[in-house]
Amino acid sequence: MARFGNHNRLAIPRSASKMVHLTFEEQMESQKTVPPLITGDFTGKTIMVTGGNSGIGFETAKHLATMNPARLIIVCRSMEKAQESISQIESETGFKNAEPMALDLGDFSTISEFATQANKTLDRLDVLIENAAVGFNTDGYTVTKDDWEMQLQVNALGPALHTLLLLPIILKTAKQHSTFPRIIMVSSGVIYSTKISSEVIASPNIIKTLSGKEALTQGRYAETKLLNVMLVDKLTALLPQSVVPLAVNPGFSVSGLSRGAKGERAEEFKKMVVDYHAYTSEQGSRHVVYASHGGKNEEVRGAFVSFKLEVQELPDWMLTEEGKTSRDKIWNEMLEVFGIVDARIPTIVAEHLKN
Ligand SMILES: NC(=O)c1ccc[n+]([C@@H]2O[C@H](COP(=O)([O-])OP(=O)(O)OC[C@H]3O[C@@H](n4cnc5c(N)ncnc54)[C@H](OP(=O)(O)O)[C@@H]3O)[C@@H](O)[C@H]2O)c1
């Protein structure tokens, strides 16, 4: 497991809320504490969870189903997987208002089609949970049909495009209902073990370089999770206060994420589950459930919610000039790519995100 939190204490407050800074050892110790399930009431509200068929996403959806949402959209790679998940949620909770939607984050055209469909069928979106991701990739270097390294696209670029295309519905929800919709990026504690290297930052295009076969990366999975937090930072700066973007670390949890680990890697993983007090997916999902409605909006807006359901300081590197420069460059590069992929993006940026 990547060592996270292994850096100096640097107290740069991001908001007025209390923030914690945990060392790696403290984070591992924190895994011994299982956070409570914070229940809530989503009456009349619409929630969307990507990756709702497995692990943390499924358990999150199941918990939220018990909190009476008007609509719970389960997003999976196929309608069949979403339907299976819905049947299981219904049989375990009795909830009948879950609906399936399909999208493959590794295929931009399906994200565009998804947004077109969502614009027709959703009249509001109160909680968007970008949870889907891939962990171990044992297939080696894999490129999507859009010509991006698979993990980078599925974990970072795809969720960013998906979120941006859904912004008009989210903003409409805030305005029409005077509410504070949340956009949740499910990130990870591994962000404390990584950064974008100076060499990559100096390259003509950071995301293209990160996508390349050459091992200039510090670990692809961790970088994609860092990009999730960078996206939250940009959205927080550019969206009106009525929208609450935040990132969450569900903690090290047993889920489908390790399914790609084979042989020695799989054995190593089994040992980690014991040594690092892994949560079950249900326990990990409690952090995501909390992110969907817990805490005061002004305290969790732009925050990284982690162990013990507390707001944790961002990695020191993200707060450096280099960290901020790479965040801004990556944002501009993503917008350029997305503008080519989907003609709605420039309008969404111009109309909804202040420059
Ligand atoms: N488990 C941990 O220790 C841990 C720790 C920190 C953060 N996280 C984060 O928690 C989130 C949930 O992961 P998990 O641990 O619950 O893993 P998981 O059980 O493997 O769930 C991942 C979900 O993502 C979906 N997905 C994968 N590729 C996709 C694609 N191309 N398009 C759409 N959906 C796709 C999967 O669908 P299929 O079933 O079709 O593959 C699955 O539903 C991830 O963001 C992960 O980074 C996990």
Ligand as a Chemical Component Dictionary entry (heavy atoms), coordinates in Angstrom:
data_LIG
# 
_chem_comp.id                   LIG 
_chem_comp.type                 NON-POLYMER 
_chem_comp.pdbx_formal_charge   0 
_chem_comp.three_letter_code    LIG 
# 
loop_
_chem_comp_atom.comp_id 
_chem_comp_atom.atom_id 
_chem_comp_atom.alt_atom_id 
_chem_comp_atom.type_symbol 
_chem_comp_atom.charge 
_chem_comp_atom.model_Cartn_x 
_chem_comp_atom.model_Cartn_y 
_chem_comp_atom.model_Cartn_z 
_chem_comp_atom.pdbx_ordinal 
LIG N1  N1  N 0  -11.528 0.091  -1.874  1  
LIG C1  C1  C 0  -10.633 0.931  -1.358  2  
LIG O1  O1  O 0  -9.758  0.577  -0.537  3  
LIG C2  C2  C 0  -10.690 2.375  -1.751  4  
LIG C3  C3  C 0  -9.891  3.287  -1.032  5  
LIG C4  C4  C 0  -9.940  4.628  -1.397  6  
LIG C5  C5  C 0  -10.740 5.029  -2.432  7  
LIG N2  N2  N 1  -11.501 4.111  -3.126  8  
LIG C6  C6  C 0  -12.345 4.613  -4.219  9  
LIG O2  O2  O 0  -13.669 4.152  -3.995  10 
LIG C7  C7  C 0  -14.372 4.141  -5.251  11 
LIG C8  C8  C 0  -15.158 2.860  -5.375  12 
LIG O3  O3  O 0  -14.246 1.781  -5.541  13 
LIG P1  P1  P 0  -14.467 0.344  -4.875  14 
LIG O4  O4  O 0  -13.357 0.163  -3.929  15 
LIG O5  O5  O -1 -15.853 0.184  -4.423  16 
LIG O6  O6  O 0  -14.151 -0.597 -6.129  17 
LIG P2  P2  P 0  -15.083 -1.555 -7.006  18 
LIG O7  O7  O 0  -15.844 -2.488 -6.136  19 
LIG O8  O8  O 0  -14.171 -2.138 -8.020  20 
LIG O9  O9  O 0  -16.089 -0.553 -7.713  21 
LIG C9  C9  C 0  -15.698 0.234  -8.801  22 
LIG C10 C10 C 0  -16.904 0.563  -9.640  23 
LIG O10 O10 O 0  -16.456 1.341  -10.764 24 
LIG C11 C11 C 0  -17.031 0.796  -11.939 25 
LIG N3  N3  N 0  -16.254 1.051  -13.137 26 
LIG C12 C12 C 0  -15.030 0.577  -13.436 27 
LIG N4  N4  N 0  -14.686 0.947  -14.684 28 
LIG C13 C13 C 0  -15.722 1.659  -15.178 29 
LIG C14 C14 C 0  -15.987 2.281  -16.424 30 
LIG N5  N5  N 0  -15.105 2.234  -17.450 31 
LIG N6  N6  N 0  -17.150 2.951  -16.595 32 
LIG C15 C15 C 0  -18.064 2.993  -15.590 33 
LIG N7  N7  N 0  -17.888 2.386  -14.409 34 
LIG C16 C16 C 0  -16.735 1.725  -14.198 35 
LIG C17 C17 C 0  -17.103 -0.697 -11.651 36 
LIG O11 O11 O 0  -17.957 -1.325 -12.580 37 
LIG P3  P3  P 0  -17.751 -2.872 -13.016 38 
LIG O12 O12 O 0  -18.292 -3.682 -11.897 39 
LIG O13 O13 O 0  -18.516 -2.959 -14.281 40 
LIG O14 O14 O 0  -16.276 -3.045 -13.209 41 
LIG C18 C18 C 0  -17.590 -0.680 -10.223 42 
LIG O15 O15 O 0  -18.982 -0.487 -10.199 43 
LIG C19 C19 C 0  -13.294 4.358  -6.319  44 
LIG O16 O16 O 0  -13.330 5.703  -6.751  45 
LIG C20 C20 C 0  -11.997 4.080  -5.591  46 
LIG O17 O17 O 0  -10.909 4.773  -6.154  47 
LIG C21 C21 C 0  -11.490 2.805  -2.806  48 
# 
loop_
_chem_comp_bond.comp_id 
_chem_comp_bond.atom_id_1 
_chem_comp_bond.atom_id_2 
_chem_comp_bond.value_order 
_chem_comp_bond.pdbx_ordinal 
LIG N1  C1  SING 1  
LIG C1  O1  DOUB 2  
LIG C1  C2  SING 3  
LIG C2  C3  SING 4  
LIG C2  C21 DOUB 5  
LIG C3  C4  DOUB 6  
LIG C4  C5  SING 7  
LIG C5  N2  DOUB 8  
LIG N2  C6  SING 9  
LIG N2  C21 SING 10 
LIG C6  O2  SING 11 
LIG C6  C20 SING 12 
LIG O2  C7  SING 13 
LIG C7  C8  SING 14 
LIG C7  C19 SING 15 
LIG C8  O3  SING 16 
LIG O3  P1  SING 17 
LIG P1  O4  DOUB 18 
LIG P1  O5  SING 19 
LIG P1  O6  SING 20 
LIG O6  P2  SING 21 
LIG P2  O7  DOUB 22 
LIG P2  O8  SING 23 
LIG P2  O9  SING 24 
LIG O9  C9  SING 25 
LIG C9  C10 SING 26 
LIG C10 O10 SING 27 
LIG C10 C18 SING 28 
LIG O10 C11 SING 29 
LIG C11 N3  SING 30 
LIG C11 C17 SING 31 
LIG N3  C12 SING 32 
LIG N3  C16 SING 33 
LIG C12 N4  DOUB 34 
LIG N4  C13 SING 35 
LIG C13 C14 SING 36 
LIG C13 C16 DOUB 37 
LIG C14 N5  SING 38 
LIG C14 N6  DOUB 39 
LIG N6  C15 SING 40 
LIG C15 N7  DOUB 41 
LIG N7  C16 SING 42 
LIG C17 O11 SING 43 
LIG C17 C18 SING 44 
LIG O11 P3  SING 45 
LIG P3  O12 DOUB 46 
LIG P3  O13 SING 47 
LIG P3  O14 SING 48 
LIG C18 O15 SING 49 
LIG C19 O16 SING 50 
LIG C19 C20 SING 51 
LIG C20 O17 SING 52 
# 
